[in-house]
Amino acid sequence: DGGITQSPKYLFRKEGQNVTLSCEQNLNHDAMYWYRQDPGQGLRLIYYSQIVNDFQKGDIAEGYSVSREKKESFPLTVTSAQKNPTAFYLCATQGGGANEKLFFGSGTQLSVL
Amino acid sequence: KQEVTQIPAALSVPEGENLVLNCSFTDSAIYNLQWFRQDPGKGLTSLLLIQSSQREQTSGRLNASLDKSSGRSTLYIAASQPGDSATYLCYTETGANNLFFGTGTRLTVIP
């Protein structure tokens, strides 16, 4: 996991509920990413952030929100507007801008009750 | 938009065999290409990163090559072991925040 902590490992959401996935890093990396992984599919980008207090939508941002108030933290909220939230969520970081290694957390499995 | 393809989607080999995993991409203007391993229910573990100016990288029994002109990378695993069983993913970077992943090859090494 290389200094990236995702919690919780498993999360259950009731219908109409917002839930927040945590991603914390101690690698001093500027860039942080949230990906969604569905069985048999590749990783799809939800949101990314290059710097504190700034973030951009990825390919599938609808129904999700993020914040980047601290360099170390990039929480992802799955809102009730996301109708199909069951998936494996991965947080990644990258230091030094482009052309650097990407590091991943251990993931959070979100399921709907 | 970059498309990254990994074929086959699944591969089974007997223990001890040498094998090659493939990664193809459509846009050759990449900064780098990285290979990852993912175990079931786990995050991605970085294996090898090849910069655009490099042709290959090696780590232990793993060797990754890059041919930008043909849009291909291969991951060679020597003397495969059951512990190598996992899904292997590649991704390419074509600029800041332009990261494109393949769908992976699920490898099973049979004892």
Interface residues (C-beta under 8 A of the other chain):
Chain A: D1 I4 Q6 A31 Y33 G40 Q41 G42 L43 L45 Y48 Q50 Q56 F88 L90 A92 G97 A98 N99 K101 L102 F103 F104 G105 S106 G107 Q109
Chain B: V4 Y31 N32 Q34 F36 G41 K42 G43 L44 T45 S46 L49 Q51 L89 Y91 E93 G95 A96 N97 L99 F101 G102 T103 G104
